[in-house]
């Protein structure tokens, strides 16, 4: 299996994602610059956090027009695994790969701390190594993580089991509708989340709960290609 970590001007979690892949699953991983036009060599594409293009206009609004984003849309349509983290989640919504939008935190403050998440859907390629309803510890670091969608979209997300993570009841750090911390597309191969699993892959970092996102991806790919290993 081969991973790509996209790099935009202003990305600052690309190295974290690269090292997380190396340390958790040991699979080949490349940095891919925003000018790239072909992602066909990769099975999973990580869209990292940071401040792409300085967050000018709106978070992710300029990155949506980068050459690599057109290739990302094509990869999503082909069923490749795509994980957008923090600014990566914002880019996925701007590119139309996920519904909704990320607004300023209700507090109007940048929030950077550990956060308890509930695993709502453990049937995506990114979450099969978790138990449904499990509470995990994943840090956040954002100023615009307040997920918003209209009532019709929220109902659709709920009905289609597209809500992947919620902030634990009473601990919503940004005002997100329905306590949403992460969602998927209808097909389940694209997931966006504001918390940072790549920063929670070793107990030395405060939590190793993010490690299972990467092992889930590898196991899903192996099952798809008939090379599954026991968990």
Secondary structure, 3 states (H helix, E strand, C coil): CEEEEEECCCECCHHHHHHHHHHHCCCEEEEEECCCCCCCCCCEEEECCECHHHHCCCCCCCHHHCHHHHHHHHHHHCCCEEEEECHHHHHHHHCCCCCCEEECCCCCCCEEEEEEEEECCCCCCCCCCCCCCCEEEEEEEECCCEEECCHHHHHHHHHCCCEEEEECCCCCCCCCHHHEEEEECCCCCEEEECCCHHHCCEHHHCECCCHHHHHHHHHHHHHHCCCCCCC
